[in-house]
């Protein structure tokens, strides 16, 4: 596996789609997606359930009938063409043989990818080194931790040095240390020059980690840009105020919150709103409106709205802006 520069082939997109469309009978799952991803880009792909994320990945991998054009490393990919050499896929589930060692698993997968026998040992060794498991090559997968298995999954996806690597919900159902390992590897691979697509529900991590975010909703592209630009456009300097109560607020307290446009968040004890007012003036006015009910409050947080707040808006309205 070669070591690419993050600036390699910057004039030639690693991935480009033009009018990419997926339909299942009369139901359109992805409609006319245009996008360009350069080598070294780490792209987060997010959206509500049914947004079109899975159809997008299947279309890239050639696993579903799609119209439009996909270019990988500057070359158009014909329908039905084998894309394994151009793409790497890290699936949500562990795709390994538990009774084999790390090295044996990668040897089997390298064979399936068409890697020549004389090159196989070096490529497997390089892939293990890339994910920091060169000293675990003879350990059976069944004896590995969840984080180590994820790293072997990544090694399997990069052995053939693809132009684009797709992480398809790789942190679903895993613990925080394993999640952090996967995200770190995604960043490291993009720094080496691979274009990386990260399909995820981890919105805070996507905001902090990714160079750009693609938001899909009902099969259409809502926006594709840098996280900071998306949030600046969506919220225009607003602040989010979050109130956390010890117990669900009474009807009287809820009535006192109404002028401030608070809405219940993910729990009945958590309420939030957006404001253009200064932090001090807003909180002061709110506390006065409560009229000595403030003993119920455990925490007041004032913060910049993030992707999580934006996704709640898109799920409710389908729009980027109010």
Steps between C-alpha positions, in 0.01 A plus 500: 500500500658824390521809715322782322545871558197697622554731201515225240298563181314796646394604149328166441203406718526172686121470474248690291131436442277660239124460521529184711152357541365185666138386483325187619199478275305822547689595815797733447767439764765736362431784260757668273799511735793711377817520707879512472741353756875560476784274616557553871143613571319351799129532426226435754171374356206555734123513487186360664396138451381458142704798382672304222837427663487124443382540141785745439760251624343212306505712184869579548580132556290385202261301719183662371375618163569871474495765231741789467878475495759406761864595449767341719854635479398700195359207303132428432383172648283297266188330626580145606876567518706350783573790735691306764839631387389863517292488820557377851205426729502481880159349582290550811535134599826318563574324170771259616548127559518462882695173493782650288778732611520864395765415241307201365184709462682763300666237283159354412356843423806598295448190291135595444614848393729346240830591667777290346659239722848651477368836622262370762735471799629855468154648448356317801793614713459861387126494575557366852762767561264771375245413769760439772453124529823364355581339836161321508513331160494147642217560746164339426221745428275323753744604775511867398318795653233683305737785424766265362244328277396839363863577420537170313185591306669825400821319405298271272347801326829678423724213389449573130569873549160627380442859392186514715423324827148484645433461872136386508366559853814336643434614859140382536467304823865531606644649817666841514864378483424291189312794345795730560739250341289486183474877477874541553573251221261683267687824563841335455397345168376833365825663613684245285304607195203265485154647453295377795121484527373459857130410522408562861243593763778634726424865424732666750792288380415571136493873569842492667666247270382552144621749240154518343153370580245365254148516642235292325127506565229311309755409234611855422811697586418760764851643512862400436756728661737549792333452840574854617350650184188283525440605860572868437250500214236306695516695826647845415666566836220359716571331831328188630381509860443161663322462835536173692247446780526251786144380429263576210378861537146573615239656277563836671871482420426400142270801468779725631733361231260564211602863428857376455396235242643208693428156355541162664819327385592132518366461858210661691756654738695671218373808317672719243456815296695727264561869560682798353502675840814518712555211737474711815184688402320188380579290808415790734163557333424129506584462870276794586216346301524177699402683821692297756462169319874502426569243774380239249780585258810284513688660211481782247728473196555764233683375192537535127250276318662193347411232248280324755278807530497541123399137445205541738387793284542307175315198639205722596491741204717348227676836472841644582353836598199569728 
